[in-house]
Amino acid sequence: MLMTNNFEKRDQLEQQIALLLSRSDRAAIDLIYQNYAETLLGVIKRIVGSHEIAEEVLQDTFIKIWKNALKYEPGKGRLFTWFANIARNTAIDKVRSAGFRKSKETTSTENLVSIDVLGSEESQIADAGLQKVLDSIDPKYRQLIDLAYFQAYSQREIEEELGIPLGTIKTRLRKAIEILREKLKDDHLKQLLTVIATLTNLLNDLH
Amino acid sequence: MDIKAYIASGILEQYAFDLLSPAERSEVEANLQQYPELVEELRQIEYALEKYLSLYQDKPSPDFQQRLNDSLENVVPDPLPTPPPGTPPTRGGTNWWLTGLVVVALAAAAWLFFDNQQKDRSYQQLATEYQNLQLDCDETTETNRGLLSLLQTIRQSGNSLIQMRGTDKDTTAFASIIYNAETKKSYLDIINLAEPAADKQYQLWAIVDGTPVDMGVFDVNIDTSKTLQEVPFIENVQAFAVTLEPRGGSVSPTLEEMVVIGATG
């Protein structure tokens, strides 16, 4: 499952999956598995550390996705974001649970969330092109994305952790995402998406 | 609402990262309904997030999918809360209707987009073609102007034409002098002279009372065959000749290197 820049295709895939989910069609799960299992597992593993526990959490994630199949609302964001946030939140719940802390006691981690903010991910990243993208991001921005995403730190917590003022965090988070976006530029696609977004909005108004 | 300022505040990033309080989330969701620019901006943020998170891809164990399917065996999607009374109970139907409409709208949008792209390309092609034609036209006008002025010079009253024929060295060589005793002007018309070696140059001579008089050196290239070159006017010329001389010309003609010659009268 190669991640491409072709988001038009990703969107088609999402539409297909969303339709299947809305019909409670189990084929949705197969499609989600084929296309997102590796990324979701990666996200979870980055939070829980162990591959074995990550698979447990991924299983719970799929159960949650399936249970909530009818609750996804396209107007509130992309399907992938929805999956990823379920996976991320399930993983964070896991590391904050008593059982996890107990099982981790022998290895003793200070930080509840067991990732280190920088480094150690080299071994996890298979795609050399993507590694380059990652390398091109200033560590201070990556640290912020990682704290905000993988540890779901609130801005207040990030402020305490990094000693950066709140205003700076907001603008840096935006800047960090902008840097990622620069690698994904596609003006034509943008035009089309704007048209679709406008139409979707009109439909929502109708609804 | 100032959309730009709202976007610049970074709130959409926090929304995508699921870092907002429920109240803040609802507010963003309401704004998304209202402003398509925000929807587009959010999508771009989400693409970036997807790209970023995909960096951490990891392969599940070979038996994982089987275990997953087993664990999902008895799970069913939670039903949606029943709509409050008063709402028509045709939610599924409405969804179908809406889905159909969305599909049609998307297809229409895609068609419009690609059709527009196609037209754009055709327009670009035509614009380029038009520009090329205009350049051709300008060039032709320019050539015509040159030819008309040439014709005017040639048709001047009092003109006489002295044709200089090729010598044994090159019998195809050919040049003319247009000589006008009334206006006291003369022109050289290079019709067919080979381009000389870099260290050589042609030199024009007038023969007056049996003595060669230097009329200057000249170059031969693609352009010189298209126009007349004005040359010094000399009275009582018996003949004109061209010799090939070392670059810069000679004081007296090298007769063995005479290329063309033509007598007046």
Boltz contact constraints between the chains, C-beta under 6 A:
constraints:
  - contact:
      token1: [A, 3]
      token2: [B, 54]
      max_distance: 6.0
  - contact:
      token1: [A, 7]
      token2: [B, 47]
      max_distance: 6.0
  - contact:
      token1: [A, 24]
      token2: [B, 77]
      max_distance: 6.0
  - contact:
      token1: [A, 37]
      token2: [B, 60]
      max_distance: 6.0
  - contact:
      token1: [A, 38]
      token2: [B, 57]
      max_distance: 6.0
  - contact:
      token1: [A, 39]
      token2: [B, 53]
      max_distance: 6.0
  - contact:
      token1: [A, 39]
      token2: [B, 54]
      max_distance: 6.0
  - contact:
      token1: [A, 39]
      token2: [B, 57]
      max_distance: 6.0
  - contact:
      token1: [A, 41]
      token2: [B, 58]
      max_distance: 6.0
  - contact:
      token1: [A, 41]
      token2: [B, 60]
      max_distance: 6.0
  - contact:
      token1: [A, 42]
      token2: [B, 56]
      max_distance: 6.0
  - contact:
      token1: [A, 42]
      token2: [B, 57]
      max_distance: 6.0
  - contact:
      token1: [A, 42]
      token2: [B, 58]
      max_distance: 6.0
  - contact:
      token1: [A, 43]
      token2: [B, 53]
      max_distance: 6.0
  - contact:
      token1: [A, 45]
      token2: [B, 58]
      max_distance: 6.0
  - contact:
      token1: [A, 46]
      token2: [B, 56]
      max_distance: 6.0
  - contact:
      token1: [A, 55]
      token2: [B, 60]
      max_distance: 6.0
  - contact:
      token1: [A, 55]
      token2: [B, 64]
      max_distance: 6.0
  - contact:
      token1: [A, 59]
      token2: [B, 68]
      max_distance: 6.0
  - contact:
      token1: [A, 59]
      token2: [B, 71]
      max_distance: 6.0
  - contact:
      token1: [A, 62]
      token2: [B, 68]
      max_distance: 6.0
  - contact:
      token1: [A, 63]
      token2: [B, 75]
      max_distance: 6.0
  - contact:
      token1: [A, 66]
      token2: [B, 72]
      max_distance: 6.0
  - contact:
      token1: [A, 66]
      token2: [B, 75]
      max_distance: 6.0
  - contact:
      token1: [A, 67]
      token2: [B, 78]
      max_distance: 6.0
  - contact:
      token1: [A, 69]
      token2: [B, 77]
      max_distance: 6.0
  - contact:
      token1: [A, 70]
      token2: [B, 77]
      max_distance: 6.0
  - contact:
      token1: [A, 70]
      token2: [B, 80]
      max_distance: 6.0
  - contact:
      token1: [A, 76]
      token2: [B, 29]
      max_distance: 6.0
  - contact:
      token1: [A, 78]
      token2: [B, 46]
      max_distance: 6.0
  - contact:
      token1: [A, 80]
      token2: [B, 50]
      max_distance: 6.0
  - contact:
      token1: [A, 81]
      token2: [B, 16]
      max_distance: 6.0
  - contact:
      token1: [A, 81]
      token2: [B, 46]
      max_distance: 6.0
  - contact:
      token1: [A, 84]
      token2: [B, 53]
      max_distance: 6.0
  - contact:
      token1: [A, 85]
      token2: [B, 18]
      max_distance: 6.0
  - contact:
      token1: [A, 124]
      token2: [B, 56]
      max_distance: 6.0
  - contact:
      token1: [A, 125]
      token2: [B, 55]
      max_distance: 6.0
  - contact:
      token1: [A, 130]
      token2: [B, 55]
      max_distance: 6.0
  - contact:
      token1: [A, 134]
      token2: [B, 55]
      max_distance: 6.0
  - contact:
      token1: [A, 148]
      token2: [B, 17]
      max_distance: 6.0
  - contact:
      token1: [A, 149]
      token2: [B, 17]
      max_distance: 6.0
  - contact:
      token1: [A, 170]
      token2: [B, 10]
      max_distance: 6.0
  - contact:
      token1: [A, 173]
      token2: [B, 10]
      max_distance: 6.0
  - contact:
      token1: [A, 173]
      token2: [B, 13]
      max_distance: 6.0
  - contact:
      token1: [A, 174]
      token2: [B, 10]
      max_distance: 6.0
  - contact:
      token1: [A, 174]
      token2: [B, 13]
      max_distance: 6.0
  - contact:
      token1: [A, 177]
      token2: [B, 13]
      max_distance: 6.0
  - contact:
      token1: [A, 177]
      token2: [B, 45]
      max_distance: 6.0
  - contact:
      token1: [A, 177]
      token2: [B, 48]
      max_distance: 6.0
  - contact:
      token1: [A, 180]
      token2: [B, 48]
      max_distance: 6.0
  - contact:
      token1: [A, 180]
      token2: [B, 52]
      max_distance: 6.0
  - contact:
      token1: [A, 181]
      token2: [B, 44]
      max_distance: 6.0
  - contact:
      token1: [A, 181]
      token2: [B, 48]
      max_distance: 6.0
  - contact:
      token1: [A, 184]
      token2: [B, 47]
      max_distance: 6.0
  - contact:
      token1: [A, 192]
      token2: [B, 113]
      max_distance: 6.0
  - contact:
      token1: [A, 193]
      token2: [B, 40]
      max_distance: 6.0
  - contact:
      token1: [A, 194]
      token2: [B, 40]
      max_distance: 6.0
  - contact:
      token1: [A, 195]
      token2: [B, 109]
      max_distance: 6.0
  - contact:
      token1: [A, 196]
      token2: [B, 109]
      max_distance: 6.0
  - contact:
      token1: [A, 197]
      token2: [B, 36]
      max_distance: 6.0
  - contact:
      token1: [A, 197]
      token2: [B, 39]
      max_distance: 6.0
  - contact:
      token1: [A, 197]
      token2: [B, 40]
      max_distance: 6.0
  - contact:
      token1: [A, 198]
      token2: [B, 36]
      max_distance: 6.0
  - contact:
      token1: [A, 199]
      token2: [B, 105]
      max_distance: 6.0
  - contact:
      token1: [A, 199]
      token2: [B, 109]
      max_distance: 6.0
  - contact:
      token1: [A, 201]
      token2: [B, 36]
      max_distance: 6.0
  - contact:
      token1: [A, 204]
      token2: [B, 33]
      max_distance: 6.0
